[in-house]
Amino acid sequence: MKTVKGTYFQNDRDHPLVYGDVEIDNPARRRLRGEPLKEGVLAQPVIVGFCGTDHTLMQMGREGRLSPKFPQGKTRLINGHEGIVWVPSQSRFAVVLIRGGDSFDPTRYTEDESYFEYGCDQADGLFCDEGYFHPDMLLEIPEGIVQNGKLPLSFAKKMVFPDPFACMVFQLERMTDLGSAHNFRVEMAKLHCGEDQGRAAAAENLYARTVIFGLGTTGMFMGDLIRRSHPKAKILFVGRSAPDSPKVRFALEQCGGEYLQNSFDSEEALASAICGELGGRATAFIGVSGSGMEHRVAFEHRVLGCNGVYNSFSLGPKITFDTMPFGFENHLIFGSINFRREHMEAAIRMLADSRYDEIVELIDKGKFTADPIAAYENQIYCKGAPLKTAVVWNPDYVDFTC
């Protein structure tokens, strides 16, 4: 056992998130099924990002529903799953791959498999002075970044994003796999070609008219990745922010897409405007807003076109559809979360060369630890909050001049 300072969730109506002394231990864990159990390596968090999952877990603690999330034998969970750590025993920085367990592929978790997620589910996370992390889940950062033993602040800020960015790298893979399989026979008939050419055409045409419903970081990342892989794609973001807001301007600069502000009096009017902007019904509809409006716009108001793919990435909303048009319009609906190690490694490389540090704002560590709940509710997750908030947990390893 080791005692550290950190924030942690607990089942308590008035104090679901607190900062103070917390005991940590080092159970042996498995990265993937078939691999050996390994004890963790002690690491010191350097910068940590705040995720909407953290806010959800806090609400669950208020409602007394967190027990299944606690590490075995504990009545609390140290939160935080986005960030970079210093590994003293290896004299290096690392990005933590958060999900492991007894599964062959984290993107295909099945009934007889178990898992853990640092800071989210059955394993302590990053909002602490020190923590134990599986040695094979401490990912390398690009060479040449570290100067005089420190990370440039700009790079450190980018490294609060590998987790959500890796999710979107997987989403692109999954959408392309499914979209290609869904429509390649149509393309074969249209082009009078073989299967390989048909699958390639189907994958490309999937993004011909893409709706990204919601403009948070996940929606922005999804648009960025689609643009990188499919330069000819038509991408339309739909959100509530003003078109001239910094968030919208930044997203369009990154993705080269278009934007439609949802200021309409009805969902029907919104749907009509979306189809007008696209020049037809959508070939792909990606729901990342967390709103139940997503499925109604796509299905009830017929924004998603025939043979279209619906990617449900929002957690919470229910999806309903009329089985008659659903069957005849040949829609494909899927939802899948998480990623594999190679997705996060790709995310680290792409983020290192990005501008995403520009959308990260820092909260003072002292202010956060003095009253974590107030920080969540009044600064991090409130109206007018930054797109992304992070805290430098250990300033000794950060160069604030660059």
C-alpha atoms as a printed R data frame, in Angstrom:
    type eleno elety resid chain resno       x       y       z
1   ATOM     1    CA   MET     A     1   0.000   0.000   0.000
2   ATOM     2    CA   LYS     A     2   1.054   3.569  -0.731
3   ATOM     3    CA   THR     A     3  -0.641   6.824   0.280
4   ATOM     4    CA   VAL     A     4  -0.854   9.648  -2.255
5   ATOM     5    CA   LYS     A     5  -2.779  12.862  -2.697
6   ATOM     6    CA   GLY     A     6  -5.496  12.771  -5.311
7   ATOM     7    CA   THR     A     7  -9.139  13.300  -6.232
8   ATOM     8    CA   TYR     A     8 -11.495  10.359  -6.065
9   ATOM     9    CA   PHE     A     9 -15.145   9.495  -6.537
10  ATOM    10    CA   GLN     A    10 -17.252   7.858  -3.859
11  ATOM    11    CA   ASN     A    11 -20.886   7.089  -3.191
12  ATOM    12    CA   ASP     A    12 -21.928  10.179  -1.258
13  ATOM    13    CA   ARG     A    13 -24.841  12.498  -2.016
14  ATOM    14    CA   ASP     A    14 -23.036  15.644  -0.831
15  ATOM    15    CA   HIS     A    15 -19.387  14.734  -1.457
16  ATOM    16    CA   PRO     A    16 -19.215  12.446  -4.502
17  ATOM    17    CA   LEU     A    17 -15.792  13.875  -5.450
18  ATOM    18    CA   VAL     A    18 -13.136  14.814  -2.911
19  ATOM    19    CA   TYR     A    19  -9.428  15.611  -2.754
20  ATOM    20    CA   GLY     A    20  -7.130  14.229  -0.090
21  ATOM    21    CA   ASP     A    21  -5.051  11.271   1.025
22  ATOM    22    CA   VAL     A    22  -5.889   8.031  -0.717
23  ATOM    23    CA   GLU     A    23  -4.284   4.595  -0.493
24  ATOM    24    CA   ILE     A    24  -3.254   2.898  -3.720
25  ATOM    25    CA   ASP     A    25  -2.044  -0.629  -4.357
26  ATOM    26    CA   ASN     A    26  -0.553  -2.512  -7.287
27  ATOM    27    CA   PRO     A    27  -2.628  -5.514  -8.399
28  ATOM    28    CA   ALA     A    28  -1.378  -7.605 -11.308
29  ATOM    29    CA   ARG     A    29  -3.359  -6.899 -14.464
30  ATOM    30    CA   ARG     A    30  -3.619  -8.309 -17.959
31  ATOM    31    CA   ARG     A    31  -3.409  -6.066 -21.047
32  ATOM    32    CA   LEU     A    32  -5.098  -8.573 -23.397
33  ATOM    33    CA   ARG     A    33  -6.395 -12.129 -23.214
34  ATOM    34    CA   GLY     A    34  -3.588 -14.656 -23.486
35  ATOM    35    CA   GLU     A    35  -0.968 -12.270 -22.130
36  ATOM    36    CA   PRO     A    36   0.631 -12.680 -18.683
37  ATOM    37    CA   LEU     A    37  -0.488 -10.820 -15.598
38  ATOM    38    CA   LYS     A    38   1.905  -7.993 -14.773
39  ATOM    39    CA   GLU     A    39   2.181  -5.637 -11.837
40  ATOM    40    CA   GLY     A    40   2.103  -1.933 -12.603
41  ATOM    41    CA   VAL     A    41   4.931   0.559 -12.868
42  ATOM    42    CA   LEU     A    42   4.872   3.616 -10.626
43  ATOM    43    CA   ALA     A    43   4.345   6.812 -12.624
44  ATOM    44    CA   GLN     A    44   3.706  10.472 -11.838
45  ATOM    45    CA   PRO     A    45   0.926  12.244 -13.764
46  ATOM    46    CA   VAL     A    46   2.136  15.430 -15.434
47  ATOM    47    CA   ILE     A    47  -0.966  16.839 -17.166
48  ATOM    48    CA   VAL     A    48  -4.509  15.474 -17.037
49  ATOM    49    CA   GLY     A    49  -7.567  16.366 -19.086
50  ATOM    50    CA   PHE     A    50 -11.159  16.478 -17.887
51  ATOM    51    CA   CYS     A    51 -13.651  14.288 -19.756
52  ATOM    52    CA   GLY     A    52 -17.444  14.258 -19.746
53  ATOM    53    CA   THR     A    53 -17.200  10.734 -18.341
54  ATOM    54    CA   ASP     A    54 -15.737  12.252 -15.166
55  ATOM    55    CA   HIS     A    55 -18.801  14.451 -14.785
56  ATOM    56    CA   THR     A    56 -21.110  11.473 -15.340
57  ATOM    57    CA   LEU     A    57 -19.270   9.421 -12.713
58  ATOM    58    CA   MET     A    58 -19.635  12.278 -10.241
59  ATOM    59    CA   GLN     A    59 -23.391  12.266 -10.769
60  ATOM    60    CA   MET     A    60 -23.434   8.478 -10.305
61  ATOM    61    CA   GLY     A    61 -21.640   8.953  -6.983
62  ATOM    62    CA   ARG     A    62 -24.331  11.389  -5.874
63  ATOM    63    CA   GLU     A    63 -26.902   8.715  -6.674
64  ATOM    64    CA   GLY     A    64 -24.977   5.923  -4.942
65  ATOM    65    CA   ARG     A    65 -24.440   3.950  -8.170
66  ATOM    66    CA   LEU     A    66 -20.645   3.829  -8.369
67  ATOM    67    CA   SER     A    67 -19.874   0.561  -6.571
68  ATOM    68    CA   PRO     A    68 -19.353  -1.530  -9.766
69  ATOM    69    CA   LYS     A    69 -16.761   1.034 -10.907
70  ATOM    70    CA   PHE     A    70 -14.542   0.788  -7.833
71  ATOM    71    CA   PRO     A    71 -11.278  -1.202  -7.860
72  ATOM    72    CA   GLN     A    72 -11.648  -4.541  -6.110
73  ATOM    73    CA   GLY     A    73 -11.813  -4.110  -2.338
74  ATOM    74    CA   LYS     A    74 -12.130  -0.317  -2.551
75  ATOM    75    CA   THR     A    75 -14.968   2.103  -1.887
76  ATOM    76    CA   ARG     A    76 -13.588   4.849  -4.136
77  ATOM    77    CA   LEU     A    77 -12.124   5.418  -7.587
78  ATOM    78    CA   ILE     A    78  -9.306   7.845  -8.420
79  ATOM    79    CA   ASN     A    79 -10.554   9.485 -11.598
80  ATOM    80    CA   GLY     A    80  -8.818  10.816 -14.710
81  ATOM    81    CA   HIS     A    81  -7.992   8.913 -17.889
82  ATOM    82    CA   GLU     A    82  -6.582  11.491 -20.297
83  ATOM    83    CA   GLY     A    83  -3.015  12.598 -19.955
84  ATOM    84    CA   ILE     A    84   0.694  12.034 -19.852
85  ATOM    85    CA   VAL     A    85   2.878  10.674 -17.045
86  ATOM    86    CA   TRP     A    86   6.539  10.611 -16.039
87  ATOM    87    CA   VAL     A    87   7.917   7.126 -15.354
88  ATOM    88    CA   PRO     A    88  10.842   7.559 -12.914
89  ATOM    89    CA   SER     A    89  12.157   3.996 -13.204
90  ATOM    90    CA   GLN     A    90  12.432   4.369 -16.984
91  ATOM    91    CA   SER     A    91  13.335   8.087 -17.121
92  ATOM    92    CA   ARG     A    92  10.735   8.794 -19.779
93  ATOM    93    CA   PHE     A    93   7.316  10.298 -20.403
94  ATOM    94    CA   ALA     A    94   4.422   8.113 -21.520
95  ATOM    95    CA   VAL     A    95   0.785   8.327 -22.556
96  ATOM    96    CA   VAL     A    96  -1.385   5.878 -20.655
97  ATOM    97    CA   LEU     A    97  -3.370   3.377 -22.735
98  ATOM    98    CA   ILE     A    98  -6.402   3.266 -20.495
99  ATOM    99    CA   ARG     A    99  -8.246   0.059 -21.388
100 ATOM   100    CA   GLY     A   100  -7.065  -3.494 -20.800
101 ATOM   101    CA   GLY     A   101  -8.316  -6.777 -19.416
102 ATOM   102    CA   ASP     A   102  -9.159 -10.325 -20.330
103 ATOM   103    CA   SER     A   103 -10.301  -9.663 -23.890
104 ATOM   104    CA   PHE     A   104  -8.814 -10.450 -27.282
105 ATOM   105    CA   ASP     A   105  -9.741  -7.062 -28.767
106 ATOM   106    CA   PRO     A   106 -10.956  -4.087 -26.696
107 ATOM   107    CA   THR     A   107 -13.170  -2.975 -29.605
108 ATOM   108    CA   ARG     A   108 -15.004  -6.323 -29.562
109 ATOM   109    CA   TYR     A   109 -15.604  -6.923 -25.860
110 ATOM   110    CA   THR     A   110 -17.824  -9.998 -25.437
111 ATOM   111    CA   GLU     A   111 -19.877 -11.634 -22.705
112 ATOM   112    CA   ASP     A   112 -17.175 -13.938 -21.322
113 ATOM   113    CA   GLU     A   113 -14.504 -11.242 -21.201
114 ATOM   114    CA   SER     A   114 -13.595  -8.740 -18.492
115 ATOM   115    CA   TYR     A   115 -11.986  -5.338 -18.705
116 ATOM   116    CA   PHE     A   116 -10.659  -2.420 -16.693
117 ATOM   117    CA   GLU     A   117 -10.199   1.247 -17.535
118 ATOM   118    CA   TYR     A   118  -7.833   3.495 -15.654
119 ATOM   119    CA   GLY     A   119  -9.814   6.273 -14.016
120 ATOM   120    CA   CYS     A   120 -13.162   4.932 -15.220
121 ATOM   121    CA   ASP     A   121 -13.761   1.335 -14.274
122 ATOM   122    CA   GLN     A   122 -12.102  -0.883 -11.644
123 ATOM   123    CA   ALA     A   123  -8.677   0.789 -11.881
124 ATOM   124    CA   ASP     A   124  -7.387   4.031 -10.383
125 ATOM   125    CA   GLY     A   125  -6.595   6.848 -12.782
126 ATOM   126    CA   LEU     A   126  -4.464   9.952 -13.210
127 ATOM   127    CA   PHE     A   127  -5.715  12.645 -10.829
128 ATOM   128    CA   CYS     A   128  -3.120  11.784  -8.184
129 ATOM   129    CA   ASP     A   129   0.524  12.407  -7.372
130 ATOM   130    CA   GLU     A   130   1.541   8.834  -8.224
131 ATOM   131    CA   GLY     A   131  -0.158   5.742  -9.607
132 ATOM   132    CA   TYR     A   132   0.535   2.230 -10.854
133 ATOM   133    CA   PHE     A   133   0.073   1.460 -14.553
134 ATOM   134    CA   HIS     A   134   0.599  -1.706 -16.582
135 ATOM   135    CA   PRO     A   135   4.109  -1.523 -18.135
136 ATOM   136    CA   ASP     A   136   2.845  -2.432 -21.615
137 ATOM   137    CA   MET     A   137   0.210   0.308 -21.434
138 ATOM   138    CA   LEU     A   138   2.680   3.183 -21.111
139 ATOM   139    CA   LEU     A   139   3.005   4.342 -24.705
140 ATOM   140    CA   GLU     A   140   6.008   6.135 -26.188
141 ATOM   141    CA   ILE     A   141   5.861   9.774 -27.257
142 ATOM   142    CA   PRO     A   142   7.609  10.937 -30.462
143 ATOM   143    CA   GLU     A   143  11.357  11.470 -30.346
144 ATOM   144    CA   GLY     A   144  12.670  15.005 -30.125
145 ATOM   145    CA   ILE     A   145   9.795  16.378 -28.061
146 ATOM   146    CA   VAL     A   146  11.507  16.420 -24.662
147 ATOM   147    CA   GLN     A   147  14.009  19.222 -24.137
148 ATOM   148    CA   ASN     A   148  16.115  19.458 -20.962
149 ATOM   149    CA   GLY     A   149  13.925  16.868 -19.274
150 ATOM   150    CA   LYS     A   150  10.693  18.781 -19.811
151 ATOM   151    CA   LEU     A   151   7.687  18.710 -22.105
152 ATOM   152    CA   PRO     A   152   6.707  21.850 -24.011
153 ATOM   153    CA   LEU     A   153   3.360  23.039 -22.675
154 ATOM   154    CA   SER     A   154   1.925  23.050 -26.209
155 ATOM   155    CA   PHE     A   155   2.733  19.344 -26.633
156 ATOM   156    CA   ALA     A   156   1.543  18.490 -23.126
157 ATOM   157    CA   LYS     A   157  -1.842  20.057 -23.881
158 ATOM   158    CA   LYS     A   158  -2.195  17.932 -27.025
159 ATOM   159    CA   MET     A   159  -1.614  14.796 -24.978
160 ATOM   160    CA   VAL     A   160  -4.914  15.145 -23.142
161 ATOM   161    CA   PHE     A   161  -6.554  14.086 -26.431
162 ATOM   162    CA   PRO     A   162  -5.107  10.662 -27.452
163 ATOM   163    CA   ASP     A   163  -7.962   8.826 -25.725
164 ATOM   164    CA   PRO     A   164 -10.891  10.553 -27.540
165 ATOM   165    CA   PHE     A   165  -8.872  10.922 -30.741
166 ATOM   166    CA   ALA     A   166  -8.087   7.190 -30.721
167 ATOM   167    CA   CYS     A   167 -11.816   6.535 -30.305
168 ATOM   168    CA   MET     A   168 -12.393   8.478 -33.497
169 ATOM   169    CA   VAL     A   169  -9.570   6.691 -35.338
170 ATOM   170    CA   PHE     A   170 -11.434   3.487 -34.529
171 ATOM   171    CA   GLN     A   171 -14.771   5.022 -35.524
172 ATOM   172    CA   LEU     A   172 -13.372   5.854 -38.953
173 ATOM   173    CA   GLU     A   173 -12.070   2.300 -39.313
174 ATOM   174    CA   ARG     A   174 -15.398   0.822 -38.220
175 ATOM   175    CA   MET     A   175 -17.514   3.089 -40.417
176 ATOM   176    CA   THR     A   176 -15.363   2.392 -43.449
177 ATOM   177    CA   ASP     A   177 -15.365  -1.371 -42.851
178 ATOM   178    CA   LEU     A   178 -19.129  -1.503 -42.436
179 ATOM   179    CA   GLY     A   179 -19.958   1.034 -45.135
180 ATOM   180    CA   SER     A   180 -17.822  -0.769 -47.672
181 ATOM   181    CA   ALA     A   181 -19.409  -4.134 -46.870
182 ATOM   182    CA   HIS     A   182 -22.864  -2.574 -46.854
183 ATOM   183    CA   ASN     A   183 -22.753  -1.044 -50.338
184 ATOM   184    CA   PHE     A   184 -20.001  -2.662 -52.405
185 ATOM   185    CA   ARG     A   185 -22.432  -4.777 -54.435
186 ATOM   186    CA   VAL     A   186 -24.311  -1.630 -55.451
187 ATOM   187    CA   GLU     A   187 -21.032  -0.141 -56.675
188 ATOM   188    CA   MET     A   188 -20.109  -3.342 -58.511
189 ATOM   189    CA   ALA     A   189 -23.397  -3.197 -60.399
190 ATOM   190    CA   LYS     A   190 -23.072   0.530 -61.072
191 ATOM   191    CA   LEU     A   191 -19.450   0.435 -62.225
192 ATOM   192    CA   HIS     A   192 -19.477  -3.055 -63.779
193 ATOM   193    CA   CYS     A   193 -16.385  -3.838 -61.738
194 ATOM   194    CA   GLY     A   194 -14.956  -6.495 -59.450
195 ATOM   195    CA   GLU     A   195 -15.305  -6.743 -55.702
196 ATOM   196    CA   ASP     A   196 -12.090  -4.922 -54.754
197 ATOM   197    CA   GLN     A   197 -12.985  -1.877 -56.832
198 ATOM   198    CA   GLY     A   198 -16.573  -2.031 -55.600
199 ATOM   199    CA   ARG     A   199 -15.493  -2.024 -51.958
200 ATOM   200    CA   ALA     A   200 -13.126   0.900 -52.530
201 ATOM   201    CA   ALA     A   201 -15.860   2.901 -54.266
202 ATOM   202    CA   ALA     A   202 -18.370   2.116 -51.521
203 ATOM   203    CA   ALA     A   203 -15.935   3.250 -48.836
204 ATOM   204    CA   GLU     A   204 -15.310   6.528 -50.647
205 ATOM   205    CA   ASN     A   205 -18.961   7.225 -51.434
206 ATOM   206    CA   LEU     A   206 -19.989   6.592 -47.833
207 ATOM   207    CA   TYR     A   207 -18.652  10.067 -46.991
208 ATOM   208    CA   ALA     A   208 -20.111  11.854 -50.015
209 ATOM   209    CA   ARG     A   209 -22.654  13.667 -47.792
210 ATOM   210    CA   THR     A   210 -21.695  13.333 -44.127
211 ATOM   211    CA   VAL     A   211 -23.570  14.859 -41.202
212 ATOM   212    CA   ILE     A   212 -21.733  15.222 -37.885
213 ATOM   213    CA   PHE     A   213 -24.500  16.066 -35.436
214 ATOM   214    CA   GLY     A   214 -22.803  17.812 -32.525
215 ATOM   215    CA   LEU     A   215 -19.643  19.910 -32.390
216 ATOM   216    CA   GLY     A   216 -17.647  18.950 -29.350
217 ATOM   217    CA   THR     A   217 -14.144  17.576 -29.546
218 ATOM   218    CA   THR     A   218 -15.269  14.117 -30.699
219 ATOM   219    CA   GLY     A   219 -17.242  15.566 -33.589
220 ATOM   220    CA   MET     A   220 -14.315  17.803 -34.502
221 ATOM   221    CA   PHE     A   221 -11.877  14.884 -34.433
222 ATOM   222    CA   MET     A   222 -14.204  12.767 -36.551
223 ATOM   223    CA   GLY     A   223 -14.426  15.471 -39.191
224 ATOM   224    CA   ASP     A   224 -10.656  15.905 -39.163
225 ATOM   225    CA   LEU     A   225 -10.040  12.181 -39.700
226 ATOM   226    CA   ILE     A   226 -12.627  11.868 -42.461
227 ATOM   227    CA   ARG     A   227 -11.036  14.794 -44.264
228 ATOM   228    CA   ARG     A   228  -7.556  13.272 -43.969
229 ATOM   229    CA   SER     A   229  -8.702   9.938 -45.406
230 ATOM   230    CA   HIS     A   230 -11.324  11.194 -47.873
231 ATOM   231    CA   PRO     A   231 -10.361  14.658 -49.183
232 ATOM   232    CA   LYS     A   232 -13.415  14.839 -51.442
233 ATOM   233    CA   ALA     A   233 -15.900  14.176 -48.632
234 ATOM   234    CA   LYS     A   234 -18.666  16.701 -47.989
235 ATOM   235    CA   ILE     A   235 -18.838  17.253 -44.223
236 ATOM   236    CA   LEU     A   236 -21.584  19.229 -42.502
237 ATOM   237    CA   PHE     A   237 -21.359  19.951 -38.780
238 ATOM   238    CA   VAL     A   238 -24.621  20.699 -36.986
239 ATOM   239    CA   GLY     A   239 -24.499  22.440 -33.618
240 ATOM   240    CA   ARG     A   240 -25.953  25.197 -31.478
241 ATOM   241    CA   SER     A   241 -22.938  27.520 -31.333
242 ATOM   242    CA   ALA     A   242 -22.886  30.707 -33.357
243 ATOM   243    CA   PRO     A   243 -21.131  30.334 -36.731
244 ATOM   244    CA   ASP     A   244 -18.563  32.967 -35.788
245 ATOM   245    CA   SER     A   245 -17.681  31.341 -32.445
246 ATOM   246    CA   PRO     A   246 -14.025  30.338 -31.931
247 ATOM   247    CA   LYS     A   247 -15.035  26.679 -31.694
248 ATOM   248    CA   VAL     A   248 -16.788  26.656 -35.043
249 ATOM   249    CA   ARG     A   249 -14.054  28.638 -36.766
250 ATOM   250    CA   PHE     A   250 -11.382  26.283 -35.459
251 ATOM   251    CA   ALA     A   251 -13.310  23.165 -36.511
252 ATOM   252    CA   LEU     A   252 -13.841  24.424 -40.036
253 ATOM   253    CA   GLU     A   253 -10.191  25.395 -40.357
254 ATOM   254    CA   GLN     A   254  -9.184  21.889 -39.298
255 ATOM   255    CA   CYS     A   255 -11.692  19.937 -41.356
256 ATOM   256    CA   GLY     A   256 -12.618  22.130 -44.285
257 ATOM   257    CA   GLY     A   257 -16.258  21.300 -43.721
258 ATOM   258    CA   GLU     A   258 -19.416  23.394 -43.521
259 ATOM   259    CA   TYR     A   259 -21.491  24.404 -40.517
260 ATOM   260    CA   LEU     A   260 -25.212  24.736 -39.840
261 ATOM   261    CA   GLN     A   261 -26.383  26.365 -36.632
262 ATOM   262    CA   ASN     A   262 -29.401  24.689 -35.086
263 ATOM   263    CA   SER     A   263 -31.486  27.753 -34.346
264 ATOM   264    CA   PHE     A   264 -34.640  26.404 -36.007
265 ATOM   265    CA   ASP     A   265 -38.090  26.345 -34.438
266 ATOM   266    CA   SER     A   266 -38.678  22.704 -35.299
267 ATOM   267    CA   GLU     A   267 -36.778  19.528 -36.022
268 ATOM   268    CA   GLU     A   268 -38.527  19.308 -39.369
269 ATOM   269    CA   ALA     A   269 -37.149  22.714 -40.383
270 ATOM   270    CA   LEU     A   270 -33.695  21.690 -39.212
271 ATOM   271    CA   ALA     A   271 -33.848  18.479 -41.231
272 ATOM   272    CA   SER     A   272 -34.896  20.366 -44.343
273 ATOM   273    CA   ALA     A   273 -32.003  22.804 -43.896
274 ATOM   274    CA   ILE     A   274 -29.507  19.956 -43.462
275 ATOM   275    CA   CYS     A   275 -30.601  18.290 -46.688
276 ATOM   276    CA   GLY     A   276 -30.458  21.637 -48.441
277 ATOM   277    CA   GLU     A   277 -26.892  22.240 -47.286
278 ATOM   278    CA   LEU     A   278 -25.854  18.722 -48.280
279 ATOM   279    CA   GLY     A   279 -27.551  18.832 -51.664
280 ATOM   280    CA   GLY     A   280 -29.491  15.688 -50.829
281 ATOM   281    CA   ARG     A   281 -30.015  13.186 -48.036
282 ATOM   282    CA   ALA     A   282 -27.017  12.070 -45.991
283 ATOM   283    CA   THR     A   283 -24.916   9.058 -46.908
284 ATOM   284    CA   ALA     A   284 -23.545   8.970 -43.348
285 ATOM   285    CA   PHE     A   285 -24.940  10.413 -40.117
286 ATOM   286    CA   ILE     A   286 -22.699  10.557 -37.039
287 ATOM   287    CA   GLY     A   287 -24.435  11.370 -33.755
288 ATOM   288    CA   VAL     A   288 -22.115  12.898 -31.140
289 ATOM   289    CA   SER     A   289 -24.361  15.514 -29.506
290 ATOM   290    CA   GLY     A   290 -25.737  13.390 -26.671
291 ATOM   291    CA   SER     A   291 -29.215  14.560 -27.664
292 ATOM   292    CA   GLY     A   292 -32.265  12.460 -28.474
293 ATOM   293    CA   MET     A   293 -32.814  14.810 -31.385
294 ATOM   294    CA   GLU     A   294 -30.154  12.920 -33.352
295 ATOM   295    CA   HIS     A   295 -32.211   9.870 -34.236
296 ATOM   296    CA   ARG     A   296 -35.393  11.833 -34.885
297 ATOM   297    CA   VAL     A   297 -33.660  14.105 -37.387
298 ATOM   298    CA   ALA     A   298 -32.001  11.135 -39.084
299 ATOM   299    CA   PHE     A   299 -34.997   8.761 -39.227
300 ATOM   300    CA   GLU     A   300 -38.301  10.512 -38.534
301 ATOM   301    CA   HIS     A   301 -37.361  13.527 -40.643
302 ATOM   302    CA   ARG     A   302 -35.501  11.423 -43.205
303 ATOM   303    CA   VAL     A   303 -32.129  13.128 -43.263
304 ATOM   304    CA   LEU     A   304 -30.371   9.759 -43.605
305 ATOM   305    CA   GLY     A   305 -30.706   8.581 -47.194
306 ATOM   306    CA   CYS     A   306 -31.214   5.132 -48.683
307 ATOM   307    CA   ASN     A   307 -28.351   2.734 -47.946
308 ATOM   308    CA   GLY     A   308 -27.011   5.258 -45.423
309 ATOM   309    CA   VAL     A   309 -24.966   4.470 -42.321
310 ATOM   310    CA   TYR     A   310 -25.884   5.789 -38.871
311 ATOM   311    CA   ASN     A   311 -23.024   5.896 -36.347
312 ATOM   312    CA   SER     A   312 -24.304   6.314 -32.803
313 ATOM   313    CA   PHE     A   313 -21.434   7.577 -30.662
314 ATOM   314    CA   SER     A   314 -23.534   9.471 -28.103
315 ATOM   315    CA   LEU     A   315 -23.978   7.786 -24.743
316 ATOM   316    CA   GLY     A   316 -27.444   8.117 -23.257
317 ATOM   317    CA   PRO     A   317 -29.976   8.824 -26.019
318 ATOM   318    CA   LYS     A   318 -32.291   6.062 -27.157
319 ATOM   319    CA   ILE     A   319 -32.629   5.319 -30.870
320 ATOM   320    CA   THR     A   320 -36.004   4.480 -32.370
321 ATOM   321    CA   PHE     A   321 -37.037   4.046 -35.966
322 ATOM   322    CA   ASP     A   322 -40.061   2.960 -37.991
323 ATOM   323    CA   THR     A   323 -39.317  -0.544 -39.232
324 ATOM   324    CA   MET     A   324 -41.121  -0.035 -42.534
325 ATOM   325    CA   PRO     A   325 -38.924   2.741 -44.032
326 ATOM   326    CA   PHE     A   326 -35.913   1.372 -42.130
327 ATOM   327    CA   GLY     A   327 -36.154  -1.936 -43.974
328 ATOM   328    CA   PHE     A   328 -36.925  -0.531 -47.395
329 ATOM   329    CA   GLU     A   329 -34.355   2.259 -47.194
330 ATOM   330    CA   ASN     A   330 -31.730  -0.284 -46.149
331 ATOM   331    CA   HIS     A   331 -30.218   1.717 -43.304
332 ATOM   332    CA   LEU     A   332 -27.258   0.406 -41.339
333 ATOM   333    CA   ILE     A   333 -27.146   1.438 -37.671
334 ATOM   334    CA   PHE     A   334 -24.199   0.690 -35.433
335 ATOM   335    CA   GLY     A   335 -22.611   1.786 -32.204
336 ATOM   336    CA   SER     A   336 -19.175   0.877 -30.894
337 ATOM   337    CA   ILE     A   337 -16.710   2.498 -28.541
338 ATOM   338    CA   ASN     A   338 -13.079   2.019 -27.435
339 ATOM   339    CA   PHE     A   339  -9.966   1.399 -29.479
340 ATOM   340    CA   ARG     A   340  -6.893  -0.764 -29.821
341 ATOM   341    CA   ARG     A   341  -3.320   0.126 -28.982
342 ATOM   342    CA   GLU     A   342  -2.477   0.972 -32.599
343 ATOM   343    CA   HIS     A   343  -5.340   3.480 -32.684
344 ATOM   344    CA   MET     A   344  -3.888   5.372 -29.723
345 ATOM   345    CA   GLU     A   345  -0.371   5.220 -31.129
346 ATOM   346    CA   ALA     A   346  -1.682   6.719 -34.376
347 ATOM   347    CA   ALA     A   347  -3.530   9.371 -32.364
348 ATOM   348    CA   ILE     A   348  -0.356  10.372 -30.525
349 ATOM   349    CA   ARG     A   349   1.517  10.828 -33.807
350 ATOM   350    CA   MET     A   350  -1.227  12.865 -35.461
351 ATOM   351    CA   LEU     A   351  -1.868  15.031 -32.421
352 ATOM   352    CA   ALA     A   352   1.825  15.835 -32.070
353 ATOM   353    CA   ASP     A   353   1.649  17.608 -35.448
354 ATOM   354    CA   SER     A   354  -1.708  19.282 -34.787
355 ATOM   355    CA   ARG     A   355  -3.005  22.602 -33.461
356 ATOM   356    CA   TYR     A   356  -5.303  21.047 -30.868
357 ATOM   357    CA   ASP     A   357  -3.360  22.605 -27.992
358 ATOM   358    CA   GLU     A   358  -5.114  25.835 -29.003
359 ATOM   359    CA   ILE     A   359  -8.471  24.617 -27.699
360 ATOM   360    CA   VAL     A   360  -7.187  23.471 -24.274
361 ATOM   361    CA   GLU     A   361  -7.455  25.831 -21.301
362 ATOM   362    CA   LEU     A   362  -5.780  25.171 -17.970
363 ATOM   363    CA   ILE     A   363  -7.333  25.299 -14.543
364 ATOM   364    CA   ASP     A   364  -5.057  26.054 -11.612
365 ATOM   365    CA   LYS     A   365  -4.339  22.876  -9.672
366 ATOM   366    CA   GLY     A   366  -4.816  24.593  -6.329
367 ATOM   367    CA   LYS     A   367  -8.193  25.938  -7.348
368 ATOM   368    CA   PHE     A   368  -9.275  22.523  -8.601
369 ATOM   369    CA   THR     A   369  -8.137  20.552  -5.544
370 ATOM   370    CA   ALA     A   370  -9.567  23.134  -3.112
371 ATOM   371    CA   ASP     A   371 -13.094  22.366  -4.306
372 ATOM   372    CA   PRO     A   372 -13.242  19.785  -7.128
373 ATOM   373    CA   ILE     A   373 -17.037  19.734  -7.332
374 ATOM   374    CA   ALA     A   374 -17.270  23.519  -7.688
375 ATOM   375    CA   ALA     A   375 -14.565  23.411 -10.349
376 ATOM   376    CA   TYR     A   376 -16.528  20.816 -12.317
377 ATOM   377    CA   GLU     A   377 -19.844  22.610 -12.050
378 ATOM   378    CA   ASN     A   378 -18.768  26.245 -12.332
379 ATOM   379    CA   GLN     A   379 -15.794  26.180 -14.681
380 ATOM   380    CA   ILE     A   380 -15.213  22.862 -16.460
381 ATOM   381    CA   TYR     A   381 -18.772  21.711 -17.246
382 ATOM   382    CA   CYS     A   382 -20.949  24.801 -17.385
383 ATOM   383    CA   LYS     A   383 -22.370  27.140 -19.980
384 ATOM   384    CA   GLY     A   384 -19.533  28.935 -21.692
385 ATOM   385    CA   ALA     A   385 -16.937  26.369 -20.565
386 ATOM   386    CA   PRO     A   386 -13.866  25.811 -22.758
387 ATOM   387    CA   LEU     A   387 -13.939  23.038 -25.334
388 ATOM   388    CA   LYS     A   388 -11.344  21.262 -23.220
389 ATOM   389    CA   THR     A   389  -9.971  21.873 -19.747
390 ATOM   390    CA   ALA     A   390  -6.818  20.336 -18.299
391 ATOM   391    CA   VAL     A   391  -4.699  20.680 -15.187
392 ATOM   392    CA   VAL     A   392  -0.922  20.566 -14.955
393 ATOM   393    CA   TRP     A   393  -0.544  18.172 -12.053
394 ATOM   394    CA   ASN     A   394   3.257  18.264 -11.857
395 ATOM   395    CA   PRO     A   395   4.710  21.537 -13.197
396 ATOM   396    CA   ASP     A   396   8.302  20.362 -12.649
397 ATOM   397    CA   TYR     A   397   8.107  18.426 -15.927
398 ATOM   398    CA   VAL     A   398   6.563  21.159 -18.098
399 ATOM   399    CA   ASP     A   399   8.255  23.976 -19.965
400 ATOM   400    CA   PHE     A   400   5.682  26.799 -19.828
401 ATOM   401    CA   THR     A   401   7.582  28.965 -22.298
402 ATOM   402    CA   CYS     A   402   6.743  26.857 -25.358
